[in-house]
Amino acid sequence: MTTTTETLKLNPLLKLALDIGPLVLFFAANARFGLFVGTGVLMISVVAALLVSYTMTRQWPIMPVVTAIVVMVFGGLTLALHDETFIKLKPTIIYVLFGGILLGGYIFEKPFLAILFDSMFHLTQEGWRKLTLRWTVFFFALALLNEAIWRTQSTDFWVNFKLFGFVPLTFAFAALQYPLLMRYAAEPAPAEK
């Protein structure tokens, strides 16, 4: 009898739906009912997406768990204090948190991206370091962009930009990493028998 340590994987389209779905629901609820209802919908849908992911894979995905915690804290503050500032700060906090974690890993040579994406990509050590540095800078840039937008634009513009700005920017940035992924590709380690 053999045991397997292979974790269950989500279908990429389902994973995308679970990642972006709460944001789409937030956008729709905000457009119809306003920011405070949208915030409640975001909180509920983030937890629901996390539970669906856990039910299907039997493991807690790190980035969505951190995101859910920040959404619950800042969404809760937004609703309890009836102050939209907190929900607008949430992306900044998440981006700085992810950027900081990656920067810490980069400095202390702990390739957190390698741990997170190892089953998807197999890169050399140098490739992981370069990719980590790029994503670190990107997350910090998104944090600055979020701050600039919510402080200078209307709430509706900010909500629209969350869906129609940050999401495409992230996909475009990820796609631009393809040459690096190809240049530093490594052979996957042979599976233990």
Secondary structure, DSSP 8 states (H G I E B T S, - for coil): -----------HHHHHHHHHHHHHHHHHHHHHH-HHHHHHHHHHHHHHHHHHHHHHHSS--HHHHHHHHHHHHHHHHHHHHT-THHHHHHHHHHHHHHHHHHHHHHHTT--HHHHHHTTT--B-HHHHHHHHHHHHHHHHHHHHHHHHHHHHS-HHHHHHHIIIIIHHHHHHHHHHTHHHHHHTB--------
